[in-house]
Amino acid sequence: MGLKTVSVRDVQEHNQPDDIWMVIHNKVYNVTNYLEDHPGGVDILVGEAGKDATQVFEDVGHSDEARELLEDLLVGEIQVSDRYATVEVYRPTFETVSQTTTIHTKSQPSNGTASWYGRALSKIFIFGIFGGATYQGYHHRKLLYHVAQASSKGLRVSGGQFWVGFSMASVVHVLLAFGVVSWGASKLDFQQDFTAFPAYRAQDPATPFTHAPVAAGPACQLDPQKWRKLTLQEKVKVSPNVYRFVFELPDSSRPLGLPVGQHVAIRAQIGDKMVTRSYTPTSDNRDFGRVDLLVKAYPTGIMTQHLESLVIGDKVEFRGPKGAMRYTNGYATNIGMIAGGTGITPMYQLIRAVCSNPLDKTFISLIYANNTESDVLLKQELDLLASQHPQNLRIHYVLAKPPSNWSGSAGFVTKAIVKEHIYELSKDSRVLLCGPPPMLAAIKKILSELQIEEPTLLSGIDKKVFLF
């Protein structure tokens, strides 16, 4: 039976916060009951209510698990006459690393519970006889010595009663050993092969994180619900396809006031579509009157191509704060960060906050992966922070195509690199991830092998692994 057909008009009618439908690749999804669980926040779904959200969905870079989750929200598909143009799916050129681990074990025939008890009983019986005989031999060692001497001299020894007693005592010890070991086996279950247990060992849950009181600070100059136009003040090309955009805030005497870990949404009318995207500013609350965005212009990115075309004086609409992460001192003793490409921007925001606070003793281990050296963003700023705050920050760079004089790792992020350069993966540490989907898929396998909690679709601040 085929999918139910839905018209664009029907989708557009479901555009309220308590009734949200959207279109992704010409399929219609009802996301109303998913609002509070969406890791990117409620606002982005409300903003796309009743619309074709294909480009937004792809630009965010959702995982394969997110695509599977959509199937539970499926309503139908857009009727043929109303279908939207196909959106090309962009995939950064990161290699998907296979992290399959093979464990070789001896094959053993198994007949279930009966087979297990049979093997256990046979072992217990043999150990019991051996143990009983050994004990009796030790207990009657002097008598046995005399018996042996008499036998060697050819003397007749009347030892009938001794051998009867010895045999009876051995039987008693066999039964006693059987009872004790059976009780122990029932409690400890030590006879099972390790392959009988689940593939993943249960891990101690991370210490629940409770928000520390947030110190009073300047109010955010943006509104989480209303759009505000900001003027482009500066545009700098920092690499062949990466730009730093500086937008002027309404009040030049105050910073943006964005909580650490949060991001902003921007939107623009592009052609006949209103396009919305989320970005993490690289500026913080020490930067007055401005908000800085570091953006990589992708060939198929509608918003990034629009931003690339902006000139000084153009306006873009902003809204915020947004996001599930709200960092405060005490979040973790150690934070392991693994970032790829422009995924460094939320990490950089948090790193700056930690390094600028003398009272924050958090230690951050950052693994930053890129294709080439020219793709490494904010390297000068990151290296400066690492040199000035060695007690807070350590960085390891990975390049897929390194130059001949490269001092970091070559290739892709592997389990060995994670184990070596992420400091103390203990239960009071956290791991933060941000990067292209293929890289994140490989990192998730690595975390699984290291028996660290895998990031989930509903990434929350209380999780051991947080996915931006």
C-alpha positions, 0 to 999 in steps of 0.5 A: 500500500502506497503512502497517503498523498498530501497537498502543499495547502494541507501542509501549510494549514499545520503551521501553529506551535501546537500543530506542526507539519513540514516537508522533507524531500517531498515527504510530510512529517508531523513533528508536533509531539517532537518539539520538546525533544528536538536537540536543536530547540523548539524554535527551529521547528516552529520557524519551519512549520507548514513549509518545505524544510528540506534545505534546513534539514540537510544544512544542519547535517542530521545523522542516519539515526535522525533520518530513521527517527523521521519514519515514526513521524511520517504522514504521507508524501506530497502529491506529484503536482505539488512536489518541490525541486530536488535538493542536492544533499551536500556531504563534506569529504571526510572518510567514514572510518570503519571501526569494527572490532572482531573478537576471536573465541573458541567455538563451543557446542552448547545445548542450553541450560542442561549443557551448562549444568552438565559441565558444571557438575562434572567439574565440581565432582572432579574437583571435589574428589581431588580436594577431598583426597588431598585433604584426607592425605594431608590429615593422615599423612603420618599414618600413610608414611608408616603404611608406606614404610611397612609396605616397602619392607614387605610387612603385613599391615592391618589397615582395613579400618583406615581405608574404610574411614579414608573413603567415607571421609572423601565422600563426605568432602566431595558432597561438601565441596559440591554443595559449597561450589554449587551455591557459589556458582548460583550466586556468581554465575562464574561458569558462563562463557563471557560471550553469554553476556551482552556485548556492551558492559553497563557503565556507571552513569555520569554524575547528573549535572545540575545547572549552577546559578548563572551570574547576573550579566547583561541581557541578551540584545536579541529576542528568542521569539522576535527577529531583529535586523542587524547591519553587516559591519565587516566581512573578511575572507579568512580562507578560500571559502570561509568568511568572518562576518561582523554584525553591528548590535543595537547597543554598541556599549554592551555585548551580545549577552549570549549564554555560553554554549548557545547559538543564534538563528538568522534568516533571509529572503532568498528568491521566493523562499524565507531561509533560516539557519543556526550559527554559533558566534565566535565573539563572546561577552567581552566583545561590545557592540558586535556579533561575529560569525565564522561561516564556510560557503558551500556550493550548495548552501542556500544561506552560505551563498547568500551570506557570501554575496552580502556587502557592507551595510546589508541587513540580516535578521537575527533571533536568539538565544537558542540551543540545549547547551548552557555552560557554567563552571562545574559542568565537568572536571575534564571536557574532551572535544572532537570537532571537524571543520566549522564544528569548531565554532561552538567549541571555541566559544566554550574554550574562550569562556573557560580560559577567561575565567580564573576560577574555572579549573576545567581541563579541555582536550581538543581534537580538531580534524580537517582535510587540509591545513588551509581548512583549519579555522581559528588556529592562531586564536586556539594556539594562543589560548593553549600557550597562555592557558596550558592548565585549561587547554590542550589541542591536537590537530588531524589532517586528512591531507597534511603537508610534509612538515606537518606535526599533527596526526595524518589521516582521520580521527581513530580510536588510538588518537582519541585514547591518547589525546582525550584526557581522562575519560572518567565518569565526571568528564564529558565529551562534546562533538561537532562536525560533518555527519560522516566524521560523527558516525566514525566517532560514535563507533569509537566511543562505543568501543571505548565503552563511553556513552554514545551520543543520542538524537536527544542530546541534552546537557546532562548527557555524558556525550553532548552533540552540538 
